[in-house]
């Protein structure tokens, strides 16, 4: 697939702003659905009587679950960048239901279709030859070949639809870069989007020749980071924000001065509601935000156990040889266990969350 063309198109969409991205995301699923319906219609005859599949082992199930979880959870860190125009009065359960179904329905249905195609690949010589090239694009071409020119058009259409994932990421990259390096807030945000495109387009051109293996390796890696991120967010909310009054201790030598930068605060100034303990007014005041040492340290230290549990093409850890890839699960558990005492030390030191 011409992934670099998709990235250029993604760059153009990201330049158009948030409202255009909203509009595009509402409609982009339609051509994808058409492609898969046609694909199922043309290739369905090979899927009706598949050979018995090799039973999945616990190791392969864990590895597959880690890849899927890593792909989905990584949408979480940038989700807040796209809620600017959402109505704050909408029920949280309604938002959760829409978001959950938006992930669940396409992922489960496409994974089931992919599993059926994977089982049938050895039975269809054209499919098998395309799959041997480690190119999902070639596999699409082989399945859609009976449609002639229209099939080729559908392949181009599905390849360009990577914009649905890449354009929002490029849009968020500028804001993320400015948050990471506050000085960059004085620079136009589009510069960082162009920088991201300049880096990823050459990588896409090189990776296109080994797209499948490159994609699976990358998804496995980001899954480990996603586990660390999830553990930190959950521990922060359910342990520290939910029990802020009990955890926040005043400095013995200082006086309470309210929620201002670098000042201890009274435990009574915190609410029993965990969500109320996020001071949104301080979003751009670094000194009033958690320093982040606990999160970074807990995540980094977890890799002492994650690495032996990794099962990647380029490395298989000693533990993973017998268990499969459990790096995601280990990263989550170890990060959560380390984050609690480290974050508690931060809170005691600052006298505030």
C-alpha positions, 0 to 999 in steps of 0.5 A: 500500500502507498502508506506515504501517500496516506501520510501526506493526505493525513497532513493536509487533513490535520491542517484543516483543523478540528472541525474538519477532522470531526467531519472526516472521522464521521464519514471515513468508515463508509468507504472502509465498510464498502471495501470489506463488504465487497472483499467478503463477497468476492472471497467468501466462497473460500471461507465457507469450509475452512480447514481445522485451525490449530488450537490457540495456546495460552501464550498466543492468546496473551500475545494477541491480547497484548497487541490489541490492547496496545493498539486501542489504549493508545487512543486514550492519551490523545482523546482529550485533544478532541473533546473541545466541542463536546457538550459537558452536560452529556451523560458520562455513561452515554459517552462511554457507551459510544466510545466503547462500541466505536472500538468494540464493533469494528475491532471484533468484526474485523478480527473475526474476518481476518482470522477466517482469511488467515485460515483460508490463505494456504488453500488459495494459491494467489492469497498464499503467494501474496501473504508470503510477501508480508504485504497486506496490500498484496493480499487485498489485491489478490482477494479483490482481483476478480473485481478487476479495475474496481478492485484496484480502486478499492485497494487504493481507497483502503490504503488512503483510509489510514488517514482516519488514524494518522490525521488526528495523531498528527493534529495532537502531535503539535499540542503534545510537543508544546506540552512536553517543551513549553517554550514551543508554545510560542511557535506555530503548531503546524511546524510540529505537524510538518516535522512529524510528517517529515519523519514518518514519510521516509519511515513509511516508504522504507517500512512499506516493503515490510509493512506487516512485520513492521506493523506487528513489531511496532504494535507490540512495542507501544503495547508495553508503554500503553500498559504503563500509562494505564497503570499510572492513570488508574492508580492516580485516580482510584488511589490518590485522587479518591483518597486525597484527604487521607493522603495529603499531609501538611508540612509541619513547618508551613501554613496552609495557603490554598491551592497555589503553586509550591504551597502545602494545602489543607486536606480539607480543601480536597473533595471526597469526589475523585474527579473534583480533585483535578484542579483544571485551572492549573493545567498550564502551571507546571509547578502546581501539577504532579512533577511526574517523577513517580510516573516516569520512574515506575514505568522505567523500572518496570522494564526490568521485568518486562524485557525478560517477558517480551516475545518479539521477532527481534528478541524473545526473553527467557520468561517469554520462551515458556509463557509467551509475551506477557510484557503488557500484563507485567508492565501494568502490574509492576508499574502500578505496584511501584507507582503507589509508594513513589507517588506517595513520597511525592505527595508527602514531599510537596504536601499536595497532589 
